[in-house]
Amino acid sequence: MHKRVLPIFTLWIGVMLSLPAETDFGYHLDLSTRNPVLKEAVILTLDLKQTDTHEVIRFSFEPPKSEKWETLLLRSEELKEEKGLNHIRYRYALFPLKTGKLHIPLSFTIKRATPEALKTSVTGSSDNAIFLQTEDTTVTIPSAILDVRPLPPGTMLVGDYSLDFSIDKNQTTPEQQINLLFTLKGRGYRPEIPHILPKISDVTVFSEKSEFNDQLFHKVTYRYALLADHNFTVPAIKLPAYDPLTKRNYLLQTPAIPITFVPPEHHDSPLSREDSSLFWQKYRKILQGLLLFCAGFFTAVLLSKLSGKPRISKGSRNFLKAVEGVKSPKELLPLLLAKEKKEYLPLIERIEQHLYGNQKIPLTRIKKEIVSGEKQRQSEKTDLGI
């Protein structure tokens, strides 16, 4: 992503007022542009300055709120002046949300300390006058008039953005998930894309979205875990965007990724004759485990039917299947995050401490706790008739 700043030139729409002798303040208003496109950041800068050294004055300013535009405070700073004169500069970003002419009314407040309050001040310092009783006056200044142009058709992002993409593998088995990570970041109007990945037919999807916003900079992270028992394709992503600073259209995109499903009988590589005994020993243990699992499964089904309780929901079965299939805490973490249940917060913290603090955790025992806990919650819901 190319780093850029706002154009050096600005369109000055205000000048210092030609004030009579009794006026004790002045203002200066500046807009970065008067002809923005929809959702372009228009930078409004307002300088408010005291001109009378015999007064104790404070200023406050905030653009009005409206459904026709959004406002974002970028900075308000006190500027040093000789003789203790108060000088403050406000910088706001205005985002127009309607096309056509926009009239944004502007006004600021002057807070003057009353003579009575100054007389009762113990220290006599003007720095303490902000805590004294004041007389507030609202000053209306000319409106900011914007001629807002429409965006190119189909635009989804306004600003200078980039899209990064990663996938951990392109093959899957019945017990392994495909992990995807999309990172959208840049400067401009806040992205409004709840789900970046389109729906994939007959694929179970766990998702998590996180955002970081710092004034005009935004970073959105989309994490996905995909489970399937067949071949499928992760669809291509296309995000049409427009950069108002360079006046260019551009397209953020990722390629389509075919995912191959590997059946259990073809998952392991062929073994040599020397390893055939080890092969059969390994699969004998697996078959024994499957027999025990099937026995327990059918027993649970029988007990469920006898007690009149329904079986675990499809969503929970997919979740438990994914949990049982993970091989590392790193694979387990996105599943718990996507579940969005407070019961898993302690486990999430333990896994994060393991990943980033090198603390060991018993993965097998944790998986058993998750499975038993999820089944217990399903049973409680059934008892309550949920």
N, C-alpha and C positions, 0 to 999 in steps of 0.2 A: 504494500500500500504506500502510495506516495504521500509524504507529509507536506501539508500546505497550511498556510495561514490565510486569514482574511485579506482581501486586497488592501494595499497601502492607501490607495485613494479612498476618500469618503465623500459622500454628498452632504454638505453642510446645509441644514435647513433652518438653523437658528443662529442668531448673533447676539452679542451682549445688548441688553436692552438700553435704550437711551433713557436713563432714569432721571427723574427730578432729584433735587438736592436732598429731599427728605427720605428718599428710598434707601433702604439699608441692605439691599441684596441685588444680585444679578444671576442670570442663568445662561447656559449655552447648550443647545441640543443638536445631536448629530445622529443620522441614520446611515447605515452602511449601504443601503439601496432603497429606492422607492418603487422598484419594479421587480419584486421577487416572484418566483414560481411558488406554487402551493407547497407548504411545509418547509420552505427554505428559511434558514435562520437569518433574520434581520437583526443586526446588532444596533441597539439603541444606547447611546451614551449621553448622559445628562450631567453637566457640571453645575453645582449650586454654590455660590460664593457670597460671603458676607462682605459688605463694603463700608460699614460704619463701625469704627473701633469703640464707640461708646455703648454699643449694644451687646447683649449676650444672646446669641442666636444659634439654634440648631435646626437642621433640615431633615425631612423624611420624604421618601418618594417610592411609589410602587405603581406600575401600570395596572389599569383595571382588568379584571378577569372577564372572559366572554367565551361563548361557544364558537365564536368566529375566529379566535386566535388563542394560542397558548403563550405563557410567559415563563421565562426561566432566569433567575438572578445569577449572573456570572461573577459579579464583584461589586462591592461598595467599599471605597477607601477614602480615608481622611488624608488630604494633601496639606503639606506644611506651608504656611503663609506667615509673612512678617506681621508683627504687632498682634499676634494671637487671633487673626481673623479665621473664621471657620470656612473651610472649603472641602466639599465632599463630591466625589464622582461616582455615579451609578452606571453600571453596564448590565443591560438586560438583553436576552435573546427573545425575539418575537417570532412565533411560528404561525403564519396565516393558514387558516383551515378552510377558507372560502375564497373562491375566485371573484374577480371584479374589484370594484372600489371598496376599500376598507378605511373607515375613519375611526382611529383609535384615540379617544379623548385622553388628555394628559393633564395632570395637576400635581402639585407638591404642597407639603405643609411646612410652614415656618413656625417654629416654637420660640417665642420671645419670653425671657424671664421678666416678670412684673417688677416695677420699682420697689414695691413693698417687700417682695421676696428677697431682692438683692440687699435691702437694708437690714434684713434679719439674718443674713448669712454670717456665720461666725468667722469664717476665715477670710471672707472677702475675695476669694479666688474664683475666677470665672469658670475654672474646671469643675467646680462643685455645683455650678448653676444648673446643670442638667437634672439635678435631683430636686430643684426648686419648682415652685408653682409657675406655670407658663401660660401665656396667652397664645392660642393656636390660631393661625390664619391659613386658609386654603387659597392657593394661587393657581388659577387656571391659565394654561399656556396653549398655543395653537396645537391642534390635533396632529398626530402622525397619519398622513394619508398615503396608503399603499395601493398600487394598481397591480393586483395579483394575477399572474398568468397561470393557465392550467399546466399540469404535467403531461409528458408524453403518455399516450394510452398504455395501460398495463403496468405502469411503474409501481414497484413494490417497496423500493428504498430510495430515500432522498439524502444525498451526501456522498462522502468518499468512503466506501466500504470494501472489505475483502472477505472471502469465505475460504476457510481451511477445512479439510476433510481427512479422516483416517478410518481404517477398518482393520481389525486384527487378523482376519483370515477370510478365505473365500470358499472354505469347505466346512460342512457342519455334520454332526451326528445326532442321533436322537436325544443325547444328553448334553449337548454343547450349544451355547448361544453365540451368535455373531454380535460383536460389539462395535457400534458406530459412534463416531464423535464428529460433530459439526461445530465450528467456531466462527461466528459472524461478528466482525468488529470494524469500527471506523468512527468517523465524525460526521454529525449531521442530525437529522430528525430521528427520534427514538424508533428503532425497528418495531413493527407490529406484526410479528409472525409467530403465532402460538406454537405451531408444529411445522417444522421445515421438511419433514419426511412424509411423502404421500402415503396413503393407506396401501398395504400390500395384502393381496387376497390370500386367505388361509395361512397367515403367518401371525403368531402371537408376538405382540410388541410391548415391551416395557420401556417407558420413556421418563426422562427427567430434564427440566429446563432451568437454567440459572442465569441471572443477569447481573451485570456490573455497569453502573451509570455514573459518570463523572462529568457533569456539565454537558458539553457537546460530544464527549466521547462515550461510546457504548460498546459493550462486549456481551454477546449472548452465546451461551454454550448449550448445545442440545446433545444429550446422551441417549442412545438407544441400545437395547438388547433384544435380539430377534431369535425366535425359536420356531422350527418347522421340521416336518418329516418328509419333505420333498424338495426338489430343485426349485429355486425361485430367483428373482432378480431384484436387487436393490435399485429402485428407479433413479434416473438422473434428476438432479436438482437444477432448476433454472430460476434465477431471481433477477428480473429486469430492474435496473437502477438508473438514477439520473444524478449527476453532480452539478449543482448550480454554479459553483465557482469556475469550472472549466466549460460549462454549458455542453456537456457531452452525455450521450446515452451509453451505457455499458451493461454487460451481462455477467453476473456471477453464476457459475455452474460447476457441477461435479458430474463425472461420467456414471453411466449405469454399470453396476457390478453384478455379474452372474454368480450365484452361489450354488455350489454342488452339494447335494445331500449324499452322504456316504453311508450305506446300510451297515449294520453291525458286522455282518459276515464278511464284508470287504474292507473293513476299517483298518485291520492290521496287515502289515506287509507279509508276503509269503515267507515261511521259515525254511531253512535248510534242513536236510535230513538229520544232521547232528542235533538240531534243536527240536526235533519232533516230540521227544519225550517231554521236554519242558513245555512245549505247546499244549500237549494233552493234559499235563498236570495243571497248567494255568486254567484251561477251559473247564476241567473237571470241577475246580473250585468255583468258577463262575456259574456253572450249571447247578452246583449245590446251593449257591446263594440265590439263584433264580427260583429253585424249588422252594426254598424257605420263604422267599418273598411272595411267591404265588400262594403258598399255604396260608401265610399271614393275611394276604390280600383277600382271598376267598372267605377266610374266617371272618374278617372284618365286614365283608359284604353280607355274609349270612347273619351276623349279629345285628347289622344295620336293618336288614329286612325283618328280622324277628322283633326288633324293638320299634319298628315303624318309623325310623328316622331316615331322612333322605341322605343320599351320598353327598360327598364334598362337591362344591360347585366347580364348574369347568375352569373358571379363572384361578381358583385355588389349586386345582390339580396341575395346571400348567406352571404355576409358581413353584409348587413343591417339586415337580419334575425338574425344573430348572435348578432349584437349590441342590437336589440330590446329584445333579450332573456336574456341578462346578468342581474344578480341580485345585483352585487356589483362592485365598481371600480376595485377591484382586478381581476375580470373576464374580464373587459373591456380592461385593459392594454395590455395583449398579443395580442388582436385583432388589436389594433392600431399600436403596434410595428411591427406586421407582415405585415401591409398594406404598410409600408415604404413610407409614403407621408409626405412631409414637412408641409402640411397644418395641420397635427395632432400633430406637435411638441409642440405647446403651451398646448394642452390638455394632452399630455403625461406628461409634466412637472407638470401640476396641479394635475394629478392623483398621480404621485410619491410624491409630497409634501403632499398629503392627506395620502398616505400609510405610509410614513416615517417621516412626520412632523406633523401629527395629524391635518391637515387643512381640514375643512369640504368643501365638494363640492356637488352641486345639481345634482345628478346622472340622474334624469329624464330629466332635462333640457338639460344636456350635450348629452344624447342619442338623443333627438329631434334635437339638433344642428347638430349632426353627420349625421343623416338621411336626414335632409333637405339640408345640404351642399353637401352630396354625390349625391343626386338627382339633385341638381342644376348643379354640374359638369358634370353629364351625359347629362343633357339638353344642356349645352354649347358645349359639344363634338358633339352632334347631329346637332346643328346649324352650326357648322364649317364643318360638313361632315366627322368627324373622325370616 
